[in-house]
Amino acid sequence: MTTPQEELLPATRRALTHRIAVAQAEGRTPSLVAAVVRGGRTVWHGARTSVDGHGPDENVQYRIGSITKTFTAVLVLRLRDEGMLDLGDPLEKHLPGTGAGEATIAELLAHSGGLAAESPAPWWERTPGSMRPELADVLGERPLLHPVGRRHHYSNPGYTLLGALVEKLRGAPWEEVLQREVLEPLGLERTATRPSAPQAGGWAVHPWADVMLAEPAEDLGRMAPAGQLWSTTGDLARFAVFLTQGDDRVLGAETVREMRAPAAPVEAADVVDGAAYGLGLQVQSQGGRLLVGHSGSLPGFLANLTIGVEDDVAAVVLTNCTSGPLLAGVGADLVRIVAEAEPRIPEPWRPLREVDSSVLELAGQWYWGTHAFALRLTSDGGVSLGPLSGEGRRSRFRPNGDGSWTGLEGYYAGESLRAVRRPDGTVSHLDLGSFVFTRQPYEEGAAVPGGVDPEGWRGIG
């Protein structure tokens, strides 16, 4: 339940309802259910259905297809955070003999491991998983189609391998590990590998007639980590909060932030579309808004989870048809409607509780050559460095506890920033990945590589 301050305005709620009504009608789908999250909780739920007098609520299960991959990625990153593997490890180190072992764990998470998109025929989504009892049955005789690490190529078998990796290192079935390590801690009681009432039935809608055909709901077996799960808008709304804020019982905020960062080589078409892939999450730029999440589909079902992290708005959309409304667009629109109609109210500015004087003296203007930059102290205990005006390299830096900082984004991500002091303790300059920043442009006597012309600044003579 939301407090009055968190409830959406009536006009916003109507715009959301209108958007899903158009999607359900024009997409010709039996039912469509959606939710919007803001400020860490669900603030709107809507449903449209072809059955009079019945609207699915936030507890009705739909199959969510490839959103399952994000759950599998969470399990893998838990193993990394516990020190049981490194993302740079080749799969062969932990799961030998697959034939795809040269791909690293990070590459499998980001779909850049070179694997095929699908398992060998017959079509795995419409046939029992018992037909593919072993990893070799999923991968086939030619698991790699592309050079490892060179391009993003979406791969369902790749996430089957990650599920098998989880099973190997945990010594338990993927389903049990997921239940124990993610679903239970996050309170996702209606998310499961098999449906339980109330659940929606999956349908195919004839493309040229308003009639329907029931779709099979196969157990995917080995392919389960790539697309098996059923869930609800209520549970996925809670999962969206986790992917935004983190939860130390599952993954901390820093790790979920890592999941949201692009991690795969970008194809030319993706550059135009502003699309990328992180570690188990799709990333795209739409209308100047950065969106992360995942889509999903299986015969009879479509699903989408979209998060506007900076706007603090997320949307979940589920429907029970094989092809119909483009849910990625619907989810992005729901986020946009709320973000534009009711922009996020910033937290109150508050001064730092305490400040180190040796850090405070670094604040202010610095020069890299003749480029003017400003260093500022941030409320989280770090610093930021960016150009005084216009475009240019900028980054936030986190403290390392030894008087240095590490870049968090952009050109300086991972680079070290430190203040270099003279023997008397005064600051000589800043060193940022070997770049020298001085208080004045090409300051006389400063440790500028190549030295400073002793004749100094002058006009044309």
LOVEX-370883 format. One record per residue (C-alpha): residue in three letters; x, y, z. Coordinates in steps of 0.25 Angstrom, whole numbers. Example, Ala and Ser with C-alpha at 12.3 -4.5 7.8 and 13.67 -1.06 7.14 Angstrom:
<pts>
ALA; 49; -18; 31
SER; 55; -4; 29
</pts>
This chain:
<pts>
MET; 0; 0; 0
THR; 5; 14; -3
THR; 4; 26; 5
PRO; -3; 39; -1
GLN; 11; 45; -4
GLU; 15; 33; -13
GLU; 2; 31; -20
LEU; 2; 36; -35
LEU; -7; 47; -40
PRO; -20; 44; -46
ALA; -16; 49; -60
THR; -3; 40; -59
ARG; -11; 28; -55
ARG; -21; 30; -67
ALA; -9; 32; -77
LEU; -3; 19; -72
THR; -17; 12; -73
HIS; -19; 17; -87
ARG; -5; 12; -91
ILE; -7; -2; -87
ALA; -22; -1; -93
VAL; -16; 2; -106
ALA; -6; -9; -105
GLN; -16; -19; -102
ALA; -26; -15; -113
GLU; -16; -12; -124
GLY; -7; -24; -120
ARG; -19; -33; -120
THR; -15; -41; -107
PRO; -24; -48; -98
SER; -19; -41; -86
LEU; -9; -31; -82
VAL; -5; -27; -68
ALA; 5; -16; -63
ALA; 11; -10; -51
VAL; 19; 3; -49
VAL; 29; 4; -37
ARG; 34; 18; -32
GLY; 42; 21; -19
GLY; 44; 6; -16
ARG; 30; 1; -16
THR; 18; -1; -26
VAL; 10; 11; -29
TRP; 1; 6; -40
HIS; -5; -6; -45
GLY; -13; -8; -57
ALA; -19; -19; -66
ARG; -27; -21; -79
THR; -34; -34; -83
SER; -43; -40; -93
VAL; -52; -46; -82
ASP; -63; -37; -77
GLY; -63; -35; -62
HIS; -49; -41; -60
GLY; -36; -34; -59
PRO; -23; -41; -55
ASP; -17; -35; -42
GLU; -3; -34; -37
ASN; -3; -49; -33
VAL; -6; -56; -46
GLN; 6; -63; -52
TYR; 10; -62; -66
ARG; 22; -68; -72
ILE; 34; -58; -73
GLY; 43; -65; -83
SER; 57; -59; -83
ILE; 55; -50; -71
THR; 60; -63; -65
LYS; 74; -60; -70
THR; 75; -48; -61
PHE; 72; -57; -49
THR; 83; -67; -54
ALA; 92; -55; -55
VAL; 90; -52; -41
LEU; 93; -66; -36
VAL; 107; -65; -44
LEU; 110; -51; -38
ARG; 108; -57; -24
LEU; 118; -67; -27
ARG; 128; -56; -32
ASP; 125; -48; -20
GLU; 128; -60; -11
GLY; 141; -62; -17
MET; 137; -75; -24
LEU; 141; -70; -38
ASP; 145; -58; -46
LEU; 138; -53; -57
GLY; 150; -54; -65
ASP; 151; -69; -63
PRO; 149; -77; -75
LEU; 138; -87; -73
GLU; 147; -99; -75
LYS; 153; -95; -62
HIS; 140; -99; -54
LEU; 132; -107; -64
PRO; 142; -115; -73
GLY; 138; -122; -86
THR; 127; -114; -91
GLY; 134; -110; -104
ALA; 131; -96; -101
GLY; 141; -95; -90
GLU; 150; -84; -96
ALA; 138; -73; -94
THR; 140; -66; -80
ILE; 128; -65; -70
ALA; 127; -50; -73
GLU; 126; -53; -88
LEU; 115; -63; -85
LEU; 107; -53; -77
ALA; 108; -43; -87
HIS; 105; -52; -99
SER; 119; -50; -105
GLY; 124; -64; -104
GLY; 122; -67; -118
LEU; 111; -78; -116
ALA; 99; -81; -125
ALA; 86; -74; -122
GLU; 78; -86; -120
SER; 80; -101; -118
PRO; 80; -111; -129
ALA; 66; -115; -135
PRO; 55; -118; -131
TRP; 51; -104; -126
TRP; 54; -105; -112
GLU; 43; -95; -107
ARG; 32; -105; -112
THR; 38; -118; -109
PRO; 41; -125; -95
GLY; 54; -122; -88
SER; 55; -137; -87
MET; 59; -138; -102
ARG; 72; -130; -97
PRO; 77; -137; -85
GLU; 92; -134; -86
LEU; 99; -121; -89
ALA; 104; -127; -102
ASP; 90; -128; -106
VAL; 88; -113; -104
LEU; 101; -109; -110
GLY; 101; -118; -122
GLU; 113; -122; -130
ARG; 117; -107; -133
PRO; 114; -99; -121
LEU; 123; -87; -126
LEU; 118; -79; -138
HIS; 127; -66; -135
PRO; 141; -63; -130
VAL; 140; -63; -114
GLY; 139; -48; -109
ARG; 138; -41; -122
ARG; 123; -38; -124
HIS; 110; -39; -116
HIS; 101; -50; -121
TYR; 90; -54; -112
SER; 91; -68; -107
ASN; 81; -77; -100
PRO; 91; -89; -99
GLY; 101; -79; -92
TYR; 91; -77; -81
THR; 89; -92; -80
LEU; 104; -93; -78
LEU; 103; -83; -67
GLY; 92; -90; -60
ALA; 101; -103; -61
LEU; 112; -95; -55
VAL; 104; -91; -43
GLU; 100; -105; -41
LYS; 114; -110; -41
LEU; 119; -100; -31
ARG; 107; -100; -22
GLY; 106; -115; -22
ALA; 91; -114; -24
PRO; 80; -112; -35
TRP; 79; -98; -41
GLU; 65; -98; -37
GLU; 68; -101; -22
VAL; 79; -91; -22
LEU; 70; -80; -28
GLN; 59; -82; -18
ARG; 69; -82; -6
GLU; 78; -71; -10
VAL; 69; -61; -18
LEU; 54; -64; -17
GLU; 53; -66; -3
PRO; 62; -54; 2
LEU; 54; -45; -7
GLY; 41; -50; -3
LEU; 37; -54; -18
GLU; 27; -64; -13
ARG; 20; -65; -27
THR; 32; -67; -35
ALA; 35; -82; -39
THR; 39; -91; -49
ARG; 25; -97; -50
PRO; 12; -90; -50
SER; 2; -90; -39
ALA; -12; -84; -39
PRO; -16; -74; -42
GLN; -8; -74; -55
ALA; -11; -69; -69
GLY; -12; -79; -81
GLY; -3; -77; -93
TRP; -9; -74; -106
ALA; -6; -72; -121
VAL; -15; -61; -128
HIS; -17; -64; -142
PRO; -10; -53; -150
TRP; -22; -51; -160
ALA; -34; -55; -151
ASP; -39; -52; -137
VAL; -37; -66; -132
MET; -28; -73; -123
LEU; -20; -86; -122
ALA; -15; -91; -109
GLU; 1; -92; -108
PRO; 8; -103; -100
ALA; 15; -100; -87
GLU; 28; -109; -88
ASP; 37; -112; -76
LEU; 51; -107; -82
GLY; 60; -116; -74
ARG; 74; -113; -76
MET; 70; -100; -83
ALA; 62; -95; -71
PRO; 73; -85; -67
ALA; 70; -78; -80
GLY; 55; -76; -79
GLN; 47; -86; -70
LEU; 41; -76; -59
TRP; 27; -72; -57
SER; 25; -59; -49
THR; 15; -48; -46
THR; 15; -33; -47
GLY; 16; -32; -32
ASP; 28; -41; -31
LEU; 35; -34; -43
ALA; 32; -21; -37
ARG; 40; -25; -25
PHE; 51; -31; -33
ALA; 52; -17; -40
VAL; 54; -10; -27
PHE; 66; -20; -24
LEU; 72; -18; -38
THR; 72; -3; -35
GLN; 76; -2; -20
GLY; 83; -16; -18
ASP; 80; -24; -5
ASP; 92; -29; 3
ARG; 85; -42; 6
VAL; 86; -45; -9
LEU; 95; -35; -16
GLY; 100; -22; -12
ALA; 97; -8; -19
GLU; 111; -8; -25
THR; 109; -22; -32
VAL; 95; -19; -37
ARG; 101; -6; -43
GLU; 112; -14; -50
MET; 101; -23; -56
ARG; 94; -10; -62
ALA; 107; -6; -69
PRO; 109; -9; -83
ALA; 119; -21; -84
ALA; 118; -27; -98
PRO; 124; -22; -112
VAL; 113; -13; -119
GLU; 109; -16; -133
ALA; 107; -5; -143
ALA; 92; -6; -143
ASP; 92; -5; -127
VAL; 101; 8; -128
VAL; 89; 14; -136
ASP; 79; 9; -127
GLY; 86; 12; -114
ALA; 85; -2; -109
ALA; 95; -11; -102
TYR; 96; -22; -92
GLY; 101; -23; -78
LEU; 103; -35; -69
GLY; 89; -41; -70
LEU; 82; -28; -73
GLN; 79; -21; -86
VAL; 83; -7; -87
GLN; 77; 4; -96
SER; 76; 19; -98
GLN; 63; 24; -102
GLY; 59; 38; -103
GLY; 71; 42; -95
ARG; 67; 33; -84
LEU; 76; 21; -80
LEU; 67; 9; -78
VAL; 72; -5; -73
GLY; 64; -18; -71
HIS; 60; -30; -79
SER; 50; -35; -89
GLY; 45; -50; -90
SER; 36; -58; -99
LEU; 32; -73; -100
PRO; 21; -79; -108
GLY; 8; -72; -102
PHE; 15; -62; -94
LEU; 22; -48; -95
ALA; 29; -41; -83
ASN; 37; -28; -81
LEU; 44; -22; -69
THR; 49; -7; -71
ILE; 56; 1; -61
GLY; 59; 16; -62
VAL; 70; 17; -52
GLU; 72; 32; -52
ASP; 57; 34; -52
ASP; 55; 24; -40
VAL; 43; 18; -49
ALA; 41; 4; -53
ALA; 31; -3; -61
VAL; 26; -18; -62
VAL; 17; -23; -74
LEU; 13; -37; -76
THR; 3; -43; -86
ASN; -1; -57; -91
CYS; 0; -57; -106
THR; 12; -62; -115
SER; 13; -50; -123
GLY; 5; -37; -120
PRO; 9; -23; -114
LEU; 23; -19; -114
LEU; 25; -20; -99
ALA; 39; -13; -99
GLY; 32; -1; -105
VAL; 21; -1; -95
GLY; 30; -3; -83
ALA; 38; 9; -88
ASP; 26; 17; -90
LEU; 21; 14; -76
VAL; 34; 19; -70
ARG; 34; 31; -79
ILE; 19; 35; -75
VAL; 22; 35; -60
ALA; 36; 42; -61
GLU; 31; 53; -70
ALA; 18; 55; -63
GLU; 23; 54; -49
PRO; 38; 57; -49
ARG; 47; 51; -38
ILE; 48; 61; -27
PRO; 62; 62; -22
GLU; 67; 58; -8
PRO; 69; 71; 0
TRP; 83; 76; -1
ARG; 91; 73; 12
PRO; 105; 77; 16
LEU; 115; 67; 19
ARG; 116; 63; 34
GLU; 131; 63; 34
VAL; 142; 66; 24
ASP; 157; 63; 23
SER; 164; 76; 22
SER; 175; 70; 13
VAL; 164; 66; 3
LEU; 156; 80; 5
GLU; 169; 87; 0
LEU; 168; 79; -13
ALA; 155; 85; -16
GLY; 154; 96; -27
GLN; 160; 99; -41
TRP; 171; 90; -47
TYR; 177; 90; -61
TRP; 181; 79; -70
GLY; 190; 87; -80
THR; 181; 98; -83
HIS; 167; 91; -80
ALA; 160; 96; -68
PHE; 154; 85; -59
ALA; 148; 86; -45
LEU; 149; 76; -34
ARG; 138; 75; -24
LEU; 135; 67; -11
THR; 123; 59; -12
SER; 113; 55; -1
ASP; 117; 40; -2
GLY; 131; 43; 2
GLY; 137; 43; -12
VAL; 141; 54; -21
SER; 137; 57; -35
LEU; 145; 63; -46
GLY; 140; 70; -59
PRO; 142; 81; -69
LEU; 138; 95; -64
SER; 129; 97; -76
GLY; 125; 89; -88
GLU; 127; 75; -92
GLY; 139; 67; -87
ARG; 144; 55; -79
ARG; 138; 55; -65
SER; 136; 44; -55
ARG; 133; 42; -40
PHE; 143; 35; -32
ARG; 142; 26; -19
PRO; 152; 27; -8
ASN; 162; 16; -6
GLY; 165; 19; 8
ASP; 180; 22; 6
GLY; 178; 36; 0
SER; 175; 32; -14
TRP; 163; 30; -22
THR; 158; 21; -33
GLY; 150; 26; -45
LEU; 135; 20; -46
GLU; 131; 24; -60
GLY; 135; 29; -74
TYR; 149; 31; -78
TYR; 154; 30; -64
ALA; 147; 18; -60
GLY; 157; 9; -52
GLU; 168; 20; -53
SER; 175; 25; -40
LEU; 175; 39; -35
ARG; 184; 44; -25
ALA; 190; 57; -20
VAL; 205; 58; -21
ARG; 211; 66; -9
ARG; 224; 73; -8
PRO; 234; 70; 3
ASP; 228; 81; 12
GLY; 214; 75; 10
THR; 208; 85; 1
VAL; 201; 80; -12
SER; 209; 80; -24
HIS; 199; 74; -34
LEU; 189; 63; -37
ASP; 193; 51; -44
LEU; 181; 44; -51
GLY; 186; 32; -59
SER; 199; 39; -62
PHE; 192; 52; -66
VAL; 197; 64; -58
PHE; 187; 74; -53
THR; 192; 87; -48
ARG; 186; 99; -41
GLN; 190; 109; -52
PRO; 191; 105; -67
TYR; 206; 100; -69
GLU; 209; 105; -56
GLU; 224; 110; -54
GLY; 232; 99; -47
ALA; 221; 89; -47
ALA; 224; 74; -50
VAL; 218; 75; -64
PRO; 224; 64; -73
GLY; 233; 71; -84
GLY; 235; 83; -75
VAL; 230; 97; -76
ASP; 236; 107; -85
PRO; 245; 116; -76
GLU; 241; 128; -84
GLY; 227; 127; -80
TRP; 214; 132; -86
ARG; 216; 143; -97
GLY; 209; 150; -108
ILE; 213; 150; -123
GLY; 226; 157; -125
</pts>
